[in-house]
């Protein structure tokens, strides 16, 4: 009986750990989605700037060491 109690206790701890990790993964997925939207927005803004000729000419010049 003592062995069964020990197994049940370990299983309860493992279930809790899996739930905690699931919460972490879900939070990371939300953060990745948020950051992806920000990167897309910034890329669109930069494309608009370049299309309007507002991008700096220096940005397209390679550094002197190239």
N, CA, C and O atoms as CSV, one atom per row, in Angstrom:
chain,resi,resn,atom,element,x,y,z
A,1,UNK,N,N,0.816,-1.192,0.000
A,1,UNK,CA,C,0.000,0.000,0.000
A,1,UNK,C,C,0.868,1.269,0.000
A,1,UNK,O,O,0.542,2.255,-0.660
A,2,UNK,N,N,1.960,1.224,0.739
A,2,UNK,CA,C,2.857,2.378,0.807
A,2,UNK,C,C,3.459,2.680,-0.565
A,2,UNK,O,O,3.637,3.839,-0.940
A,3,UNK,N,N,3.766,1.625,-1.297
A,3,UNK,CA,C,4.346,1.798,-2.632
A,3,UNK,C,C,3.332,2.452,-3.573
A,3,UNK,O,O,3.682,3.326,-4.365
A,4,UNK,N,N,2.093,2.025,-3.477
A,4,UNK,CA,C,1.036,2.611,-4.305
A,4,UNK,C,C,0.847,4.086,-3.971
A,4,UNK,O,O,0.659,4.902,-4.873
A,5,UNK,N,N,0.894,4.430,-2.716
A,5,UNK,CA,C,0.779,5.841,-2.311
A,5,UNK,C,C,1.921,6.669,-2.892
A,5,UNK,O,O,1.713,7.792,-3.352
A,6,UNK,N,N,3.121,6.111,-2.866
A,6,UNK,CA,C,4.282,6.822,-3.411
A,6,UNK,C,C,4.116,7.046,-4.914
A,6,UNK,O,O,4.435,8.121,-5.423
A,7,UNK,N,N,3.620,6.035,-5.620
A,7,UNK,CA,C,3.402,6.160,-7.070
A,7,UNK,C,C,2.328,7.207,-7.346
A,7,UNK,O,O,2.483,8.028,-8.250
A,8,UNK,N,N,1.252,7.186,-6.582
A,8,UNK,CA,C,0.182,8.169,-6.773
A,8,UNK,C,C,0.680,9.584,-6.498
A,8,UNK,O,O,0.301,10.526,-7.195
A,9,UNK,N,N,1.522,9.730,-5.490
A,9,UNK,CA,C,2.069,11.047,-5.172
A,9,UNK,C,C,2.967,11.547,-6.297
A,9,UNK,O,O,2.886,12.708,-6.698
A,10,UNK,N,N,3.813,10.673,-6.796
A,10,UNK,CA,C,4.693,11.067,-7.910
A,10,UNK,C,C,3.878,11.419,-9.144
A,10,UNK,O,O,4.190,12.372,-9.857
A,11,UNK,N,N,2.826,10.638,-9.390
A,11,UNK,CA,C,1.973,10.903,-10.548
A,11,UNK,C,C,1.286,12.262,-10.407
A,11,UNK,O,O,1.162,12.996,-11.388
A,12,UNK,N,N,0.849,12.597,-9.219
A,12,UNK,CA,C,0.211,13.894,-8.987
A,12,UNK,C,C,1.196,15.033,-9.259
A,12,UNK,O,O,0.836,16.053,-9.847
A,13,UNK,N,N,2.443,14.844,-8.821
A,13,UNK,CA,C,3.464,15.866,-9.076
A,13,UNK,C,C,3.743,15.992,-10.578
A,13,UNK,O,O,3.912,17.098,-11.092
A,14,UNK,N,N,3.788,14.864,-11.269
A,14,UNK,CA,C,4.029,14.892,-12.713
A,14,UNK,C,C,2.871,15.560,-13.461
A,14,UNK,O,O,3.090,16.321,-14.403
A,15,UNK,N,N,1.655,15.271,-13.039
A,15,UNK,CA,C,0.491,15.906,-13.670
A,15,UNK,C,C,0.563,17.416,-13.476
A,15,UNK,O,O,0.308,18.174,-14.411
A,16,UNK,N,N,0.902,17.848,-12.292
A,16,UNK,CA,C,1.027,19.289,-12.013
A,16,UNK,C,C,2.131,19.915,-12.862
A,16,UNK,O,O,1.967,21.016,-13.389
A,17,UNK,N,N,3.259,19.210,-12.994
A,17,UNK,CA,C,4.366,19.729,-13.801
A,17,UNK,C,C,3.950,19.856,-15.263
A,17,UNK,O,O,4.292,20.841,-15.918
A,18,UNK,N,N,3.221,18.878,-15.777
A,18,UNK,CA,C,2.749,18.935,-17.167
A,18,UNK,C,C,1.788,20.105,-17.356
A,18,UNK,O,O,1.862,20.808,-18.364
A,19,UNK,N,N,0.899,20.319,-16.407
A,19,UNK,CA,C,-0.033,21.450,-16.495
A,19,UNK,C,C,0.718,22.777,-16.467
A,19,UNK,O,O,0.397,23.690,-17.228
A,20,UNK,N,N,1.710,22.884,-15.600
A,20,UNK,CA,C,2.514,24.114,-15.527
A,20,UNK,C,C,3.246,24.356,-16.841
A,20,UNK,O,O,3.270,25.479,-17.346
A,21,UNK,N,N,3.841,23.306,-17.393
A,21,UNK,CA,C,4.561,23.450,-18.664
A,21,UNK,C,C,3.610,23.802,-19.801
A,21,UNK,O,O,3.962,24.566,-20.700
A,22,UNK,N,N,2.418,23.246,-19.758
A,22,UNK,CA,C,1.420,23.572,-20.774
A,22,UNK,C,C,1.069,25.056,-20.721
A,22,UNK,O,O,0.931,25.705,-21.758
A,23,UNK,N,N,0.924,25.588,-19.511
A,23,UNK,CA,C,0.643,27.021,-19.354
A,23,UNK,C,C,1.787,27.866,-19.912
A,23,UNK,O,O,1.549,28.886,-20.558
A,24,UNK,N,N,3.009,27.449,-19.666
A,24,UNK,CA,C,4.176,28.182,-20.161
A,24,UNK,C,C,4.190,28.170,-21.691
A,24,UNK,O,O,4.415,29.201,-22.323
A,25,UNK,N,N,3.952,27.007,-22.273
A,25,UNK,CA,C,3.956,26.890,-23.735
A,25,UNK,C,C,2.848,27.744,-24.340
A,25,UNK,O,O,3.059,28.404,-25.357
A,26,UNK,N,N,1.681,27.738,-23.728
A,26,UNK,CA,C,0.574,28.563,-24.231
A,26,UNK,C,C,0.938,30.045,-24.166
A,26,UNK,O,O,0.643,30.797,-25.096
A,27,UNK,N,N,1.571,30.464,-23.083
A,27,UNK,CA,C,2.003,31.863,-22.966
A,27,UNK,C,C,3.042,32.220,-24.009
A,27,UNK,O,O,3.016,33.314,-24.574
A,28,UNK,N,N,3.952,31.304,-24.263
A,28,UNK,CA,C,4.968,31.554,-25.281
A,28,UNK,C,C,4.343,31.645,-26.664
A,28,UNK,O,O,4.766,32.463,-27.481
A,29,UNK,N,N,3.348,30.820,-26.933
A,29,UNK,CA,C,2.669,30.875,-28.233
A,29,UNK,C,C,1.981,32.227,-28.419
A,29,UNK,O,O,2.027,32.812,-29.501
A,30,UNK,N,N,1.340,32.719,-27.351
A,30,UNK,CA,C,0.706,34.048,-27.446
A,30,UNK,C,C,1.750,35.134,-27.702
A,30,UNK,O,O,1.533,36.033,-28.514
A,31,UNK,N,N,2.879,35.045,-27.007
A,31,UNK,CA,C,3.941,36.050,-27.182
A,31,UNK,C,C,4.533,35.981,-28.589
A,31,UNK,O,O,4.814,37.017,-29.192
A,32,UNK,N,N,4.723,34.789,-29.109
A,32,UNK,CA,C,5.233,34.635,-30.476
A,32,UNK,C,C,4.250,35.241,-31.469
A,32,UNK,O,O,4.662,35.934,-32.400
A,33,UNK,N,N,2.959,34.989,-31.284
A,33,UNK,CA,C,1.951,35.576,-32.171
A,33,UNK,C,C,1.994,37.101,-32.120
A,33,UNK,O,O,1.919,37.769,-33.151
A,34,UNK,N,N,2.116,37.642,-30.912
A,34,UNK,CA,C,2.169,39.098,-30.750
A,34,UNK,C,C,3.410,39.677,-31.441
A,34,UNK,O,O,3.321,40.676,-32.155
A,35,UNK,N,N,4.541,39.054,-31.226
A,35,UNK,CA,C,5.777,39.540,-31.834
A,35,UNK,C,C,5.757,39.394,-33.351
A,35,UNK,O,O,6.293,40.239,-34.067
A,36,UNK,N,N,5.139,38.322,-33.838
A,36,UNK,CA,C,5.017,38.133,-35.282
A,36,UNK,C,C,4.193,39.248,-35.899
A,36,UNK,O,O,4.541,39.767,-36.960
A,37,UNK,N,N,3.092,39.624,-35.236
A,37,UNK,CA,C,2.274,40.734,-35.748
A,37,UNK,C,C,3.070,42.039,-35.763
A,37,UNK,O,O,2.960,42.823,-36.706
A,38,UNK,N,N,3.861,42.272,-34.732
A,38,UNK,CA,C,4.670,43.495,-34.677
A,38,UNK,C,C,5.693,43.514,-35.802
A,38,UNK,O,O,5.876,44.543,-36.453
A,39,UNK,N,N,6.357,42.397,-36.037
A,39,UNK,CA,C,7.359,42.331,-37.105
A,39,UNK,C,C,6.696,42.557,-38.459
A,39,UNK,O,O,7.241,43.264,-39.306
A,40,UNK,N,N,5.521,41.961,-38.668
A,40,UNK,CA,C,4.809,42.174,-39.930
A,40,UNK,C,C,4.436,43.640,-40.112
A,40,UNK,O,O,4.572,44.189,-41.205
A,41,UNK,N,N,3.971,44.265,-39.051
A,41,UNK,CA,C,3.614,45.683,-39.120
A,41,UNK,C,C,4.833,46.534,-39.453
A,41,UNK,O,O,4.763,47.426,-40.299
A,42,UNK,N,N,5.944,46.257,-38.792
A,42,UNK,CA,C,7.160,47.027,-39.062
A,42,UNK,C,C,7.659,46.797,-40.488
A,42,UNK,O,O,8.129,47.732,-41.136
A,43,UNK,N,N,7.561,45.571,-40.978
A,43,UNK,CA,C,7.979,45.280,-42.352
A,43,UNK,C,C,7.092,46.027,-43.347
A,43,UNK,O,O,7.584,46.558,-44.343
A,44,UNK,N,N,5.787,46.068,-43.079
A,44,UNK,CA,C,4.881,46.804,-43.966
A,44,UNK,C,C,5.195,48.298,-43.946
A,44,UNK,O,O,5.208,48.947,-44.992
A,45,UNK,N,N,5.447,48.838,-42.761
A,45,UNK,CA,C,5.789,50.266,-42.671
A,45,UNK,C,C,7.065,50.565,-43.451
A,45,UNK,O,O,7.137,51.558,-44.175
A,46,UNK,N,N,8.061,49.713,-43.304
A,46,UNK,CA,C,9.326,49.939,-44.003
A,46,UNK,C,C,9.141,49.828,-45.509
A,46,UNK,O,O,9.732,50.601,-46.263
A,47,UNK,N,N,8.326,48.874,-45.956
A,47,UNK,CA,C,8.058,48.739,-47.390
A,47,UNK,C,C,7.362,49.990,-47.924
A,47,UNK,O,O,7.663,50.449,-49.026
A,48,UNK,N,N,6.437,50.536,-47.147
A,48,UNK,CA,C,5.765,51.775,-47.561
A,48,UNK,C,C,6.753,52.933,-47.635
A,48,UNK,O,O,6.718,53.728,-48.575
A,49,UNK,N,N,7.629,53.025,-46.645
A,49,UNK,CA,C,8.642,54.097,-46.650
A,49,UNK,C,C,9.535,53.995,-47.878
A,49,UNK,O,O,9.824,54.993,-48.537
A,50,UNK,N,N,9.966,52.776,-48.174
A,50,UNK,CA,C,10.830,52.591,-49.343
A,50,UNK,C,C,10.082,52.913,-50.631
A,50,UNK,O,O,10.655,53.503,-51.547
A,51,UNK,N,N,8.804,52.530,-50.711
A,51,UNK,CA,C,8.009,52.803,-51.912
A,51,UNK,C,C,7.809,54.297,-52.107
A,51,UNK,O,O,7.722,54.777,-53.237
A,52,UNK,N,N,7.735,55.032,-50.995
A,52,UNK,CA,C,7.547,56.477,-51.087
A,52,UNK,C,C,8.875,57.217,-51.233
A,52,UNK,O,O,8.890,58.443,-51.339
A,53,UNK,N,N,9.964,56.499,-51.238
A,53,UNK,CA,C,11.263,57.126,-51.373
A,53,UNK,C,C,11.755,57.775,-50.103
A,53,UNK,O,O,12.632,58.638,-50.148
A,54,UNK,N,N,11.202,57.375,-48.963
A,54,UNK,CA,C,11.602,57.984,-47.703
A,54,UNK,C,C,12.744,57.249,-47.022
A,54,UNK,O,O,13.283,57.735,-46.028
A,55,UNK,N,N,13.119,56.096,-47.534
A,55,UNK,CA,C,14.231,55.357,-46.946
A,55,UNK,C,C,15.526,56.105,-47.182
A,55,UNK,O,O,15.692,56.735,-48.226
A,56,UNK,N,N,16.425,56.050,-46.254
A,56,UNK,CA,C,17.679,56.776,-46.416
A,56,UNK,C,C,18.569,56.071,-47.429
A,56,UNK,O,O,18.609,54.842,-47.473
A,57,UNK,N,N,19.265,56.823,-48.221
A,57,UNK,CA,C,20.157,56.258,-49.228
A,57,UNK,C,C,21.316,55.532,-48.567
A,57,UNK,O,O,21.833,54.554,-49.108
A,58,UNK,N,N,21.723,56.009,-47.400
A,58,UNK,CA,C,22.840,55.372,-46.703
A,58,UNK,C,C,22.502,53.953,-46.264
A,58,UNK,O,O,23.401,53.131,-46.083
A,59,UNK,N,N,21.230,53.660,-46.094
A,59,UNK,CA,C,20.837,52.342,-45.617
A,59,UNK,C,C,21.151,51.256,-46.642
A,59,UNK,O,O,21.321,50.093,-46.276
A,60,UNK,N,N,21.230,51.622,-47.916
A,60,UNK,CA,C,21.476,50.637,-48.964
A,60,UNK,C,C,22.942,50.575,-49.382
A,60,UNK,O,O,23.284,49.820,-50.292
A,61,UNK,N,N,23.802,51.337,-48.747
A,61,UNK,CA,C,25.217,51.348,-49.082
A,61,UNK,C,C,25.949,50.389,-48.149
A,61,UNK,O,O,25.807,50.480,-46.930
A,62,UNK,N,N,26.740,49.462,-48.720
A,62,UNK,CA,C,27.472,48.549,-47.836
A,62,UNK,C,C,28.517,49.300,-47.024
A,62,UNK,O,O,29.020,50.334,-47.461
A,63,UNK,N,N,28.841,48.789,-45.857
A,63,UNK,CA,C,29.872,49.452,-45.042
A,63,UNK,C,C,31.207,49.443,-45.753
A,63,UNK,O,O,31.425,48.619,-46.641
A,64,UNK,N,N,32.115,50.348,-45.382
A,64,UNK,CA,C,33.402,50.484,-46.083
A,64,UNK,C,C,34.260,49.228,-46.043
A,64,UNK,O,O,35.074,49.020,-46.943
A,65,UNK,N,N,34.106,48.396,-45.043
A,65,UNK,CA,C,34.962,47.216,-44.952
A,65,UNK,C,C,34.528,46.081,-45.884
A,65,UNK,O,O,35.163,45.026,-45.884
A,66,UNK,N,N,33.478,46.262,-46.670
A,66,UNK,CA,C,33.042,45.219,-47.593
A,66,UNK,C,C,33.738,45.350,-48.890
A,66,UNK,O,O,33.501,44.557,-49.801
